[in-house]
Amino acid sequence: MSDTVRNNPAQSRFELDVEGHTAIALYRLEGGVITFVHTEVPPELSGRGVASKLVRGALELVRAQGLKVVAKCPFVSAYMGKHPEFNDLLL
């Protein structure tokens, strides 16, 4: 599995490539606030921790940019609930 989560601002999403498939976390960005709206992992990668790796990488990139987070995506919300080290990012 690749460890490189990348931001694709042209499509408003973070991406993680794994074995020829791409997992995505869609967002809206406005005024220093990033709102995560949906996370999607291809069925071929299900149950392998890909979504968690994607969200962790995305949140680390968000932190580096100094943005605040609104977690409307249920997966991102649940992930942040289990990982309080990212609570400082919540709006």
N, C-alpha and C positions, 0 to 999 in steps of 0.2 A: 504494500500500500504506500502511495506517495504521502509525504508529510507536508507537501506544499499546498497550502490554501491560498488562492489568489482572489483578488477583487477584480470583477469585471464591471466597471462602472457604466459602460455602454449598455449593458443589459440589467443593471441594478441587481447584481447577485454576486455572491461569493461562490467559488467553485473548488472542487477537489476531484482530481482524476484518479481513478482506481481501475486497473485492468481493462482499459479501453472504455470505461463508463465514466460519466461525470455526475457527481452529486452536487446539488445547488441549494443555496439559502438565499431566497429573494428578499429584497429590502426596498424601503423608500427612504430617501435622505433629504432632510429639510432642516435648515438652520442649526446645524451642529447636533442634530438628533437623527439617529438611524433607527428605523422601525422594521424589525424582522417580521415578515408576513407569511412566509411559507418555507418549509424545508422539504426537499425531495431527494430520495435516494433510489436509484434504479433497483428493481426487484432482484437482479442478479447479485447485488451487494447487501441485501437485507440481512440483518442480524449479525453483522460483523463489526459494529462500532463505527461505521463510516460517518453517520450523521453526527455522532459525538465529536469525532475528530474534526469534522468540518466546522461545527459550531465553535469549538474551542479555538481553532485557528482564526475564524472570523472575529471572535471576541478579542483575541490578542491583537489583531490588526486594527479593530475599532479603538481599543485602548491606546495604541500607538498614535492614532490620529486625534485623540482627545475628544472623541464623540461620546454622547450619552445614548443609552439604549432603551427602546420600548419593545417589549417582547410580545407581540400579538400572535406569533406563531406558537402553537401549543408545545412543540418540541423544544424550541429555544427557551420558552418560559420554564418548562420542566427541567431542562439542563441547568439553567441559572439557579433554580431552586435547590439543586443537588450540589452546586459548586459555588459556595458563598464567596470564593475569591474573586468573583466577577460582580458582586453586589454593588461595588462602587460605580459601576457603569450605568446602573439603572437610574432612569429619570425620576 
